[in-house]
Amino acid sequence: MEREDFPHTLTPKQVKEFMNIGINQVYELIRTRSDLPKFYIGRSPRIPRDAFFRWYDERWMSNEKLEVEV
């Protein structure tokens, strides 16, 4: 799936599919990474698509590890 094919607002499940990590790891990123763009609808986290891909690319280009221990 191309980045443009994702909706403008991502769910944790969509982030999981893109990053190829477990859903618990996605929630850990949401909980612990203050630099990860996110907002909540009630208790459900959502991630703005374009901001997420910028965040992801910045970490990827800097070779920063995105692994999360659960």
JODA-V710518 format. One line per field, one symbol per residue. phi: phi as a letter, one per 40 degrees, with the letter a starting at -180 (. if undefined). psi: psi as a letter, one per 30 degrees, with the letter a starting at -180 (. if undefined). A space follows every 10 residues. Layout:
phi: ???
psi: ???
//
This chain:
phi: .cdcccccbc cdcccdcccf bcccccccdc cbcccccaab bgbccbbcdc ccccdccccc ccgccbcbcb
psi: kleffllfkk leeeeeeefh lleeeeeeee efjffjkllk jbgjkkkkee eeeeeeeeee eggkkgkkk.
//
